[in-house]
């Protein structure tokens, strides 16, 4: 069995690793446009902060692929998927046939509708090269503006403060931080903690233009106000990298549409990770990419498994404060019940979202105690009516 994998991020690497565990004779080839072996993206934050040296960013030793008998081809770009011929076309017009093709091409940063994105001093933060280039530019210790108050924007802000930058401002279009993960009360508590850590915020603001003569000198808001900056970092979300799949005729919606077995609309092509859309959802989360990759690999090797979806979960630790968001935390409708417990002196905030006495979402802030138990409770679908009154105790 010859398996071609496009992409050597988490999903692509885990597919290769799992296929090798299940099939010692499979021929596995990975093609990646990057210059580096697999590195977990969270390690880039620790690298940016100065807490992790470059050699520790990578997940495996450099000879790991050799020992696993996986052929890793770096700096190689797929130009075309010729599905009727069961082959891919690489740069240099090289044709590589496959028995199965796995698309794990991930996602690319979303470019917001802001003028001046092409100026020197504007950075995205998606690849290791992005991190290296940003660190090199930061030697001048300029004032930094981060566009986006989601998980990535806050992680970058925290890392830059740890690195020693004094002027770091996060700009968010919504009126609160982490609008998809936190309710207003938890978001307000988090903002206060982050401001105590030296991060500045401008919420409910829309940047119209990145200004400067060739290089960044600031950002202009829609109301005309100008915020000085030497660096602007775009952290306003990502979109699936599905262009090749679309050109080849595969079914695309937001991402590459897959079924419960991670198969696309072509029986010999599968997809996993940020590029895959399962039951109408593109996750963009590490746990989902990991689970999808494992299920996909088992199916490739004839051991049928179904992917039933992943409960969205994210954990952030900023200024020593843990913030965890699991499942549905911002419900709409009268059928939901909200349980809340606050311990202001301890900085703890807990919120459970119930639907018909079943826990469907949670916010856990200020502690990581019982987070795993809450996650399992949400996964289980257990009726908690008998101990609902005491559960937050």
N, C-alpha and C positions, 0 to 999 in steps of 0.2 A: 504494500500500500504506500503510495507516494502522496504525502500531505504537504501542500504549499500553504504557508501562513504569511499573510501580509500584515506586518506590524510586530514589533518586539516589545510592546508595553506589557502591562500586567496580563491582559487577556491573552495575547499571542504567546507570551512566555509560558503561562500556565497551561494553555492547550498543549504546547510542545512537551512540557514536563510531564503532564498527565498521560499523553499518548505514549511517551517513552516508558512510563511505569507500567502501562497496560500491554504494550506491544514492543518487544525488543527488536523486532525486525523491520518495523515501519521506517520508511525513508522520510525524514522530516527536514524541510527547508524553510527557513525564515528569511524574509526580505524586509529590510527596514531602511527608511531614508535617513535615519539618525546615524551618528558616528560612534555611538556608545552601546555597550552591553546594557541589559535591562537594569533600570534603577527605579525604585518605588518613588512616585512623585512626592509623597510627604517628606522624603529625605531631602528634597530640594529646599524645603523651608528651613530645615536645620542647617543645611549648607549655607543658605543665604544669611542666617542669623550668626554664622561663625562658630556654631557649636559642633559641626560635623565636618571633618576634613574631606576633601574631594574623593580620596580613595575609599572612604567608608560609605559613599553615596550608593554604590552598586550593591545589588542583592546577592550576587554570586561571584566567586573568583573568576578571573578572565578565562580560565581553561575549562570552566564548567560545561559549556556547550560541547567542547571536544569530548570530554568524558561521557557526556550524555549521548554522544553520536548524533548531535543536532547540527545541521549546517546553517550557520548564521551568516547572512550576507548583509553587511552594513553599507551605507551610502549607495543603496540601490533603489531605484524608483520604478514602480509599476506604471506603465503607460496605458495599458489596455487589458481588459479581461475578454478573451475570446472564448466564451462559454460553450458555443457550439462545437469548438475544436478541443475543449477541455485543456486550455493552455492560457498562460499569462504572457504578456509582452513587456519586457523590461527595457530600461534605457539602454541604448546600444542596439535596439531591435532584436534582443535575444528572446527566443521563445522557450518557455519552460512548461512541459505538460504536467498535468496533475490527475490523480484519482479523486482527491478532494481538495477544495480550496477553502481556507478559513480567512474571512475578512475581519481583522482586528485592528483596523486603521485608526481607531480612537476618534478624537475630536480636535477641533481647532478653536482658538479664542474667537469669541464674538466681537466684531468691531462695531462699536456704537456709532450712531449717526452724529459724529462730532467732527468738525473741520480741524485740519492740521495734524491728523494721525501720522503723517509721513515725516514729521520733524525729528531731527536728532534729539534724543532724550526721551522719546516715547518708547515704552517697553511693554511687551506682553510677557507672561510668566507661565510657559507651558512646557518648555524643554530645558534640558541641562545647558544647552548653548544660551538660551535666554537668561538663565541664572548667571552664567559666567560673564556674559556681556554686561548685565546689570551691575554686578559686583565691580567690574572694571570701571564702569562709568561712575559708580558711587565713591570712588577714591577722592572725588572733589567735594564729597559730603554736601550735596545740594539739598535744598528743600524739596520734599517729595509729596506729590499728590497722587492718591490711589483712587481710581474711578471704580467703585463697586464696594458695597458694604456687606457682601456675602461671605461665605466661609473663606474663600481664597483671599479676598481683599483684607480681611482681618488677620489671617495668618501672615500675609506679607507685612502688614503694618507691625505686628508683634515682632516678627523677625528683624525688621529694620531698626526698631527701638532696641532690641537686644544687641544688634550690631553696633549701636552707639549713635545712630542718627537722632538728632534732637527734634527736627521739624518734620513730622509725618502727619498728614491730613487725609482722612478717608471721606470721599464724597459719595453719597448714596441718593438715588432718585426717590426712593421711598422715604417715609417719615420715621423709619426705625431700622435698626440693624437686623440682619438675618431675617428678612420678612417672610421667607418660606419656611423657616425653622422655628421661629419664636413668636409668641404672642406679645402684645405691646408691653405688658408688665415685665416679662423676662428680658425683653430687648432693652428696656429702660435700665434695669439692674446691670445688665452687661455693659451698656454704654458707660455707666458711672464707673465701673471697675476699670474699663479700658482708658477712660480719661484720667483716672488716678495713676495709670501706668504711663501717661505722657502722650497718648494718641489723641489727636484732635479730630473732630467730626463736623461735617456740614451735611445735614440730612434734609431730605425734601428739596434738593437742589439739582438742577439740570445744567450740565456743562454744554455750552454752545460751540466753543472753539478753543483749541490749544494754540496759544499765541507765541510769537517769537520769530526772529529773523533767521530762519534756517534751523535753529535749535530752540528748545523750549525755554520760555521765560515766564510762563504762567498759564492759567486757564481763565477763560471768560465765561461767566454764567449768563443765562438767558436774560436776567434782569440788568446785565451790564457790569456787574461787579467783577473785578479781576482779583484772582488769588495768585500771588507769585509762586513760582516753582521752577526748579531746574530739571526735575525728572517727573514724568507722568507715567504711571503704571496702569495698564488697562486690565481690570479684573471684573469684567461685566458679563461673565458667563461664557459658555462654549456652545458649539454646534457640531453635530456628528459629521465626520469626514466621509461622506457617502457619494462623492461625485463620480468616481470610477464605477461604482455599483449602478448608479443611475444610468450612466452612459452605456452600460452593458445590457440594460433592459431588466435588471432585477427590480422587484417591487420596492418602492421607496415611499415613505410618508415623511415623518421628521427624520427618521433614521432608516436603516435597512430592515425591512419587516421580516421577523423570524417567527416560527411557530414554537410550540412547547419543547421541541427537540433542537432548537436553535438552527433549524434549516431555513434557508431563504426560499424564494420562489423557484430557484433552480435546485434540483435534488442533490447535486454534487457540490453545492456551495453553502457554507454555513457562516454565521457571524456571531460575535460576542463582544462584550465591553461597551464602551461609550458610543460606538457606531450602531449598535443593535437596538431595534425597537420591538419590544415584546408586549403583546396585548395592549398596544397603544401607548406604551411608556418607554421613554429613553431615560435610563437611570443616571448615568454619569457618576456612579459611586463605586468605590473600591470593592465593597462586599458583593455587589451585583456582578461586577466584572469577574471576580474570583469564582462565584457560584456558576455563572454562565459558562466560563471556560472549562470548569470541571465536568459539567453536564455534557457540553459539546464533545469533549474528548472521549467520554465514555460511549456516547452514541457513535462516534467515528469508529470505535473499536468493537462495535457490535453488542455492547452492553447497554441496553435501552434504558434511558433515564429521562424523566420529564422535569423541565424547569417550571416551577409554579410561581415565580416572581420573588422579589426580595423586598422585605419591609425596609423602607427608607430609614436610615439611621446615620447620624453624624455627631461627632464629638469634637469639641474645640477646647483647648486649654490656653487661656490667655490670662496673664497677670496672676498665675497660680489658681485661676478659677476654671473648674470643669463645667462645660455646658454641653448637654446631650439632648438631642431631639430625635424622637423615634416615631415613625408612622404618621398618622393624621393628627396634626397639632392645632391647625386652624380650621375647625369644622364649620360648615354652614348648614343651618336647618335646626328645627326644634327637637329632633329625635336624639340629640346629643346631650350628655350630662358632663359637667366639668367639676372635677375635684381639685382643690388647690390647698397647699400648705406652705406657709412662709415662716422662716426663722430669720428675721432681719439681722439680729446680732451676729448670727453665724454666717450670714450671707447665703442662706439656702432657700431655694424656691423649687417646689415640686408641683407639677400639674399633670393630671390624668384626664384623658378624653374617653368617655364611655359611650357606647351605643348599645342599647338594650342589655345593659349590665355586662357588656364585654368591652375590655380595654382595647382601644384602637389607636391610641397615640399617647405620647408622654413627653414632657419637658422636665429635665432633671438638671438643676443648676446649683453650683456651690459644693457638690459632693459627687463622687463616683460610686459611693456605696449603694448597692442594690440595683445598679443600672442593668447588669446582666439579667437579674431576676425579672425586672420590668420588661426587658426585651423578650424574654421567654414567655412572659405572661401575654404580651401582645401577639406573639407568634402562635400561642396555644389556642386562642379563641375561647378561653375559659369563662364561664359565667361566675362573676365575683359578687353576686348580690348578697351572699351570706356574710361576707367580710368586707363589704364596701366601706362601711363606716370607719373601719380601723386600718385600712390598707396603707394609708399615708403615714401611719404611725410606725 
